[in-house]
Amino acid sequence: LHDINFDEAMQIKDKAIVETGNDFRKRRGISRINACGCPYIKKIAAKQELTQSKKEGRDPKFKLVKSSKEREEVFLIKWRGRSYIHCSWERKCDLEKYDHSVQQGAARGKISRFFQNQVLTLGNDWKKNLEDGRRAQAAPTTHAHHSHTSGKSGQGSGNAKRVDDDDEESLDEEDYFSPLHLEVDRIVGCDENELDMDVLARQRALNLRAERKALKKREEEDEKEELLLKGDGVGSGSQSEDTDMSDENQDTSLDKDNEEKEEAWDPEDNVRYIVRWKGLNLTDATWEYWIDIKRDFVDEVEDFWLRQEAPSLEEVEEITKERHPHPRSFKKMKESPIFGISNTERPVGKLEDDEDDETDDGDDESDADSGSVLKLRAYQLEGVNWLLWNWYNRRSCILADEMG
């Protein structure tokens, strides 16, 4: 056993949150309140110690040991004032120990109410029922499941199987809330007054390069898996040697990636945006740092800054000089216009160390066609026609329903 230093654990936690990027399922495994006792952070610390010991030619001071029998009960926590991308799995003892709520014992009370709701909904054996249901769903898969993956009950539900070192392939795939809550609907504010648009173009190029690297890595893993399935002279001994070599290569690649990420620090990372999330009300909007949304939502941030641009003097003069149309020129719309498709050009910056410039244009064209097509409903179209008719007749009006 090895107790990680608090400062070391916090440093690993901050780096791990950044490295998970837009993999929010993996990010949930990083504890926000007890970094020293987090299994995910302990795993990274053990890998770092193993890599350092190999470089210095000594035995590691500690190593990662996994139990197939012992499991911990964890709860998926939605933190107050934070969005769903910051949800995390936490132990009951940590929630009670580090509870900073104004009301004493608030965490213990919420856990108790959660248990009561589960009993009312699923019965007294709700833990066993959820456990059996998850095992039944996991039976056809060939991958081992995480040893402390949790379900809706918060009860650890991993199978008693050996878990591979690559735990990211064995994370829980169950949706505990709507996936729409992880998608940006609209950026409505920022704590800065201006932004260099080249920052967005460069970030878009970085995202495309990361996607290409991930695709290349996935193809290499598929090729290795094909060779193992064919059994081209690969025995058990050689297979274990290959896995050791792959682990060592993975550790060195992680070190290189960490060095690159530390060097490529983005000064815009501390800029905050007010984000409205899909499927949620505007009252659930949250402040988000650029570092947390720059991998998936560059287009939404760019649309926000484009909306902040004031019209040119030529456009203002053209609007003011244009005469009001005659009421007889009004024509009722019979079909809804199409919304949801942006015609905005999305520039992609050129990176100094990027060798794959040929694929940028293709990716940009595919992104331009992406988007959900939206149309007005019949009653909405009728309301728009009524508003237009009043505008043509220079009549002030307010459109409201029975809710006011």
C-alpha positions as CSV (number, residue, x, y, z in Angstrom):
1,L,0.0,0.0,0.0
2,H,1.1,3.5,-0.7
3,D,-0.3,6.8,0.4
4,I,0.0,9.5,-2.3
5,N,1.0,13.0,-1.2
6,F,-1.8,15.5,-1.3
7,D,0.0,17.9,-3.6
8,E,1.1,15.1,-5.9
9,A,-2.5,13.7,-6.0
10,M,-3.9,17.2,-6.8
11,Q,-1.4,17.7,-9.6
12,I,-2.2,14.3,-11.1
13,K,-6.0,15.0,-10.8
14,D,-5.7,18.3,-12.6
15,K,-3.7,16.7,-15.4
16,A,-6.0,13.8,-15.6
17,I,-9.1,16.0,-16.0
18,V,-7.4,17.8,-18.9
19,E,-6.2,14.6,-20.6
20,T,-9.6,13.0,-20.5
21,G,-10.7,15.7,-22.9
22,N,-14.2,15.1,-24.1
23,D,-14.4,11.6,-22.7
24,F,-16.8,12.5,-20.0
25,R,-17.4,8.9,-19.0
26,K,-13.8,8.5,-18.2
27,R,-13.7,11.8,-16.4
28,R,-16.4,10.6,-14.0
29,G,-13.9,8.2,-12.5
30,I,-11.8,11.1,-11.2
31,S,-12.8,12.1,-7.7
32,R,-13.3,15.8,-7.1
33,I,-13.2,15.7,-3.3
34,N,-10.7,13.0,-2.4
35,A,-7.9,12.8,-4.9
36,C,-5.6,10.8,-2.6
37,G,-8.1,7.9,-2.3
38,C,-9.2,7.9,-5.9
39,P,-8.4,4.6,-7.7
40,Y,-8.0,6.4,-11.1
41,I,-5.4,8.7,-9.7
42,K,-3.6,5.8,-7.9
43,K,-3.4,4.0,-11.2
44,I,-1.7,6.9,-12.9
45,A,0.7,7.3,-9.9
46,A,1.6,3.6,-10.2
47,K,2.2,3.9,-13.9
48,Q,4.4,6.9,-13.4
49,E,6.4,5.1,-10.6
50,L,6.8,2.0,-12.9
51,T,8.1,4.2,-15.8
52,Q,10.5,6.1,-13.4
53,S,11.8,2.8,-11.9
54,K,12.5,1.4,-15.4
55,K,14.5,4.5,-16.3
56,E,16.5,4.3,-13.1
57,G,17.0,0.5,-13.2
58,R,15.4,-0.3,-9.9
59,D,12.3,-2.0,-8.5
60,P,9.2,0.2,-8.2
61,K,8.4,1.4,-4.7
62,F,4.8,0.4,-5.1
63,K,2.5,-1.1,-7.8
64,L,-1.1,-1.3,-8.6
65,V,-3.0,-4.3,-7.1
66,K,-6.5,-5.1,-8.2
67,S,-9.0,-7.2,-6.2
68,S,-11.6,-9.3,-7.9
69,K,-13.6,-9.7,-4.7
70,E,-13.6,-6.3,-2.9
71,R,-15.8,-3.6,-4.3
72,E,-16.8,-0.2,-3.0
73,E,-20.2,1.5,-3.2
74,V,-20.0,4.7,-5.1
75,F,-22.5,7.4,-6.1
76,L,-22.7,9.4,-9.3
77,I,-22.8,13.1,-8.0
78,K,-24.2,16.1,-9.9
79,W,-22.5,19.0,-8.2
80,R,-24.5,22.2,-7.4
81,G,-23.7,25.0,-9.8
82,R,-21.7,22.7,-12.2
83,S,-22.8,21.1,-15.4
84,Y,-23.2,17.4,-16.1
85,I,-19.7,17.2,-17.7
86,H,-18.3,17.6,-14.1
87,C,-20.3,14.7,-12.6
88,S,-18.1,12.2,-10.7
89,W,-18.2,8.9,-8.8
90,E,-17.7,9.4,-5.1
91,R,-17.7,7.1,-2.1
92,K,-20.2,7.5,0.7
93,C,-17.5,8.0,3.4
94,D,-15.9,10.8,1.3
95,L,-19.2,12.6,0.7
96,E,-20.0,12.6,4.4
97,K,-16.4,13.6,5.4
98,Y,-16.0,16.4,3.0
99,D,-19.5,17.8,3.1
100,H,-19.3,21.6,3.1
101,S,-23.1,22.2,2.8
102,V,-24.6,24.9,4.9
103,Q,-27.0,22.4,6.4
104,Q,-25.2,19.9,8.6
105,G,-25.5,16.3,7.3
106,A,-26.9,17.3,3.9
107,A,-25.0,14.7,2.1
108,R,-26.1,11.9,4.4
109,G,-29.7,13.0,4.0
110,K,-29.6,13.1,0.2
111,I,-28.1,9.6,0.2
112,S,-30.9,8.4,2.5
113,R,-33.6,9.9,0.2
114,F,-31.9,8.3,-2.8
115,F,-32.2,4.9,-1.2
116,Q,-35.8,5.5,-0.2
117,N,-36.7,6.5,-3.8
118,Q,-35.0,3.4,-5.2
119,V,-36.9,1.1,-2.8
120,L,-40.2,2.8,-3.7
121,T,-39.5,2.4,-7.4
122,L,-37.8,-1.0,-7.7
123,G,-38.6,-2.7,-4.4
124,N,-36.5,-3.9,-1.4
125,D,-34.2,-5.9,-3.7
126,W,-33.4,-3.0,-6.0
127,K,-29.6,-3.5,-5.7
128,K,-29.8,-7.1,-6.7
129,N,-32.2,-6.4,-9.6
130,L,-30.0,-3.7,-11.0
131,E,-27.0,-5.9,-10.6
132,D,-28.6,-8.8,-12.4
133,G,-29.8,-6.5,-15.2
134,R,-26.4,-5.0,-15.8
135,R,-24.8,-8.5,-15.8
136,A,-27.4,-9.7,-18.3
137,Q,-26.6,-6.7,-20.6
138,A,-22.8,-7.3,-20.2
139,A,-22.9,-11.0,-20.9
140,P,-22.7,-10.8,-24.8
141,T,-19.7,-8.5,-24.7
142,T,-16.1,-9.8,-24.8
143,H,-14.6,-7.0,-22.8
144,A,-14.1,-7.3,-19.0
145,H,-16.0,-4.8,-16.9
146,H,-14.6,-2.3,-14.4
147,S,-14.2,-3.7,-11.0
148,H,-16.0,-0.8,-9.3
149,T,-18.4,0.4,-12.0
150,S,-21.6,1.7,-10.5
151,G,-25.2,1.6,-11.5
152,K,-28.1,3.8,-10.8
153,S,-28.1,2.6,-7.3
154,G,-24.5,3.6,-6.7
155,Q,-23.7,0.0,-5.8
156,G,-20.5,-1.3,-7.4
157,S,-21.5,-3.7,-10.1
158,G,-18.4,-5.0,-11.8
159,N,-18.1,-8.6,-12.6
160,A,-15.6,-10.7,-10.6
161,K,-13.2,-10.9,-13.6
162,R,-9.7,-9.8,-14.2
163,V,-9.7,-6.3,-15.4
164,D,-7.1,-5.3,-18.1
165,D,-4.8,-2.4,-17.5
166,D,-6.6,-0.4,-20.2
167,D,-9.6,0.4,-18.1
168,E,-10.8,3.0,-20.5
169,E,-12.2,0.2,-22.6
170,S,-14.2,-1.2,-19.7
171,L,-16.0,1.8,-18.4
172,D,-19.7,1.8,-17.7
173,E,-21.7,2.4,-20.8
174,E,-25.0,3.0,-19.0
175,D,-26.7,6.4,-19.4
176,Y,-27.7,7.9,-16.0
177,F,-29.1,11.1,-17.5
178,S,-29.9,12.4,-21.0
179,P,-26.8,12.6,-23.2
180,L,-28.2,15.9,-24.5
181,H,-27.1,17.4,-21.2
182,L,-23.5,17.1,-22.4
183,E,-24.1,19.0,-25.6
184,V,-23.9,22.8,-25.8
185,D,-27.1,24.4,-27.1
186,R,-25.9,28.0,-27.1
187,I,-23.2,30.2,-25.7
188,V,-24.9,33.2,-24.2
189,G,-22.1,35.1,-22.5
190,C,-18.4,35.5,-21.8
191,D,-16.2,37.2,-19.2
192,E,-14.0,38.8,-21.9
193,N,-15.0,41.5,-24.3
194,E,-13.0,40.4,-27.4
195,L,-11.2,37.4,-28.8
196,D,-8.7,36.8,-31.5
197,M,-10.5,34.5,-34.0
198,D,-7.2,32.8,-34.9
199,V,-7.5,31.1,-31.5
200,L,-10.6,29.2,-32.7
201,A,-9.0,28.3,-36.1
202,R,-5.9,26.9,-34.4
203,Q,-8.0,25.0,-31.9
204,R,-10.0,23.5,-34.8
205,A,-6.8,22.3,-36.4
206,L,-5.7,20.8,-33.1
207,N,-9.0,18.9,-32.8
208,L,-8.6,17.5,-36.3
209,R,-5.1,16.4,-35.6
210,A,-6.2,14.7,-32.4
211,E,-9.0,12.9,-34.3
212,R,-6.5,11.7,-36.9
213,K,-4.1,10.4,-34.2
214,A,-7.0,8.6,-32.4
215,L,-8.1,7.0,-35.7
216,K,-4.6,5.9,-36.5
217,K,-4.1,4.4,-33.0
218,R,-7.5,2.6,-33.3
219,E,-6.4,1.1,-36.6
220,E,-3.1,-0.1,-35.2
221,E,-5.0,-1.8,-32.3
222,D,-7.3,-3.5,-34.7
223,E,-4.4,-4.8,-36.7
224,K,-2.7,-6.2,-33.5
225,E,-6.0,-7.8,-32.5
226,E,-6.4,-9.4,-35.9
227,L,-2.9,-10.9,-35.6
228,L,-3.7,-12.3,-32.1
229,L,-6.9,-13.8,-33.3
230,K,-5.2,-15.5,-36.3
231,G,-2.5,-16.9,-34.0
232,D,0.4,-16.3,-36.4
233,G,3.0,-18.1,-34.2
234,V,2.0,-16.1,-31.1
235,G,2.2,-18.2,-28.0
236,S,1.3,-17.4,-24.4
237,G,4.8,-16.5,-23.5
238,S,5.3,-14.2,-26.4
239,Q,1.9,-12.7,-25.9
240,S,2.8,-11.7,-22.3
241,E,6.1,-10.2,-23.6
242,D,4.1,-8.2,-26.2
243,T,1.8,-6.9,-23.6
244,D,4.7,-5.9,-21.4
245,M,6.3,-4.1,-24.3
246,S,3.0,-2.4,-25.2
247,D,2.6,-1.2,-21.6
248,E,6.1,0.2,-21.6
249,N,5.5,1.9,-25.0
250,Q,2.2,3.2,-23.7
251,D,3.9,4.7,-20.6
252,T,6.6,6.4,-22.7
253,S,4.0,7.8,-25.1
254,L,2.0,9.1,-22.2
255,D,5.1,10.9,-20.9
256,K,5.6,12.4,-24.4
257,D,2.0,13.5,-24.6
258,N,2.2,15.1,-21.2
259,E,5.3,17.0,-22.1
260,E,3.6,18.3,-25.3
261,K,0.5,19.3,-23.4
262,E,2.5,21.2,-20.8
263,E,4.4,23.0,-23.5
264,A,1.3,23.9,-25.6
265,W,-0.4,25.8,-22.8
266,D,-3.3,27.9,-24.1
267,P,-3.6,31.3,-22.6
268,E,-7.3,31.3,-23.4
269,D,-7.9,28.3,-21.1
270,N,-9.0,30.5,-18.2
271,V,-11.6,32.4,-20.2
272,R,-15.1,31.5,-19.0
273,Y,-18.3,31.2,-21.0
274,I,-22.0,31.0,-20.0
275,V,-23.3,27.8,-21.6
276,R,-26.8,26.8,-22.1
277,W,-27.1,23.0,-22.4
278,K,-29.4,21.0,-24.6
279,G,-32.5,19.6,-22.8
280,L,-32.1,22.0,-19.9
281,N,-33.7,25.4,-19.1
282,L,-31.8,28.7,-19.2
283,T,-31.8,28.7,-15.4
284,D,-29.5,25.6,-15.6
285,A,-26.9,27.5,-17.6
286,T,-23.4,27.3,-16.1
287,W,-20.0,29.0,-16.3
288,E,-17.5,26.8,-18.2
289,Y,-13.8,27.3,-18.8
290,W,-12.6,27.3,-22.4
291,I,-10.3,24.3,-21.6
292,D,-13.4,22.2,-20.9
293,I,-15.4,23.0,-24.1
294,K,-12.7,23.7,-26.7
295,R,-12.5,20.1,-27.9
296,D,-16.1,19.7,-29.0
297,F,-17.8,23.1,-29.1
298,V,-15.5,25.4,-31.1
299,D,-18.3,26.1,-33.6
300,E,-20.7,27.2,-30.8
301,V,-18.1,29.6,-29.4
302,E,-17.3,31.0,-32.8
303,D,-21.1,31.6,-33.4
304,F,-21.2,33.5,-30.1
305,W,-18.4,35.9,-31.1
306,L,-19.9,36.3,-34.6
307,R,-23.1,37.5,-33.0
308,Q,-21.2,40.1,-31.0
309,E,-19.9,41.8,-34.1
310,A,-21.7,45.1,-34.8
311,P,-23.0,45.6,-38.4
312,S,-20.9,47.8,-40.7
313,L,-21.9,51.3,-41.6
314,E,-22.8,50.3,-45.1
315,E,-25.2,47.7,-43.7
316,V,-26.8,50.2,-41.3
317,E,-27.3,52.7,-44.1
318,E,-28.8,50.1,-46.4
319,I,-31.3,49.1,-43.7
320,T,-32.3,52.6,-42.8
321,K,-32.7,53.9,-46.3
322,E,-34.8,50.9,-47.4
323,R,-38.5,51.9,-47.7
324,H,-41.1,50.0,-45.8
325,P,-42.9,47.5,-48.0
326,H,-46.5,48.1,-49.0
327,P,-49.1,45.8,-47.3
328,R,-50.3,44.5,-50.7
329,S,-46.8,43.0,-51.2
330,F,-47.3,40.6,-48.2
331,K,-47.3,36.9,-49.2
332,K,-48.1,34.2,-46.7
333,M,-45.5,31.6,-46.1
334,K,-46.8,28.1,-46.9
335,E,-43.6,26.2,-46.0
336,S,-41.3,26.6,-43.1
337,P,-37.8,27.9,-43.7
338,I,-35.0,25.5,-42.9
339,F,-33.0,26.1,-39.7
340,G,-30.1,24.4,-37.9
341,I,-27.7,24.4,-40.9
342,S,-25.0,27.0,-40.7
343,N,-23.4,28.4,-43.8
344,T,-20.6,30.0,-41.8
345,E,-17.2,29.2,-43.1
346,R,-15.2,27.4,-40.5
347,P,-11.5,28.3,-41.0
348,V,-8.9,25.7,-39.9
349,G,-5.5,27.1,-38.9
350,K,-2.2,25.7,-40.0
351,L,0.1,24.2,-37.3
352,E,3.8,24.5,-37.6
353,D,4.5,20.9,-36.7
354,D,1.5,19.4,-38.6
355,E,2.5,17.1,-41.5
356,D,-1.0,16.0,-42.5
357,D,-2.3,19.2,-44.1
358,E,-4.0,17.3,-47.0
359,T,-6.8,16.0,-44.9
360,D,-7.9,19.4,-43.5
361,D,-10.0,20.3,-46.4
362,G,-11.9,17.1,-46.5
363,D,-12.7,17.2,-42.8
364,D,-13.8,20.8,-43.1
365,E,-16.3,19.9,-45.9
366,S,-17.7,17.1,-43.9
367,D,-18.2,19.4,-40.9
368,A,-20.0,22.0,-43.0
369,D,-22.8,19.5,-43.8
370,S,-23.2,18.4,-40.3
371,G,-26.1,19.7,-38.2
372,S,-29.7,18.9,-37.5
373,V,-32.4,20.2,-39.9
374,L,-35.1,22.1,-38.0
375,K,-38.5,23.4,-39.3
376,L,-41.4,25.3,-37.8
377,R,-44.5,23.4,-36.9
378,A,-47.8,24.4,-38.5
379,Y,-49.0,26.5,-35.6
380,Q,-45.6,28.2,-35.3
381,L,-45.7,29.0,-39.0
382,E,-49.1,30.5,-38.6
383,G,-47.8,32.7,-35.8
384,V,-44.9,34.0,-37.9
385,N,-47.3,34.8,-40.8
386,W,-49.5,36.8,-38.4
387,L,-46.5,38.7,-37.1
388,L,-45.3,39.5,-40.6
389,W,-48.8,40.6,-41.6
390,N,-48.9,43.1,-38.7
391,W,-45.4,44.3,-39.5
392,Y,-46.4,45.0,-43.2
393,N,-49.4,47.0,-41.9
394,R,-47.2,49.0,-39.4
395,R,-49.2,47.6,-36.5
396,S,-47.5,46.9,-33.2
397,C,-48.4,43.4,-31.8
398,I,-47.5,40.8,-29.2
399,L,-47.9,37.1,-29.8
400,A,-48.7,35.1,-26.7
401,D,-50.4,31.8,-25.8
402,E,-52.6,30.7,-22.9
403,M,-49.5,30.7,-20.6
404,G,-49.0,34.4,-21.2
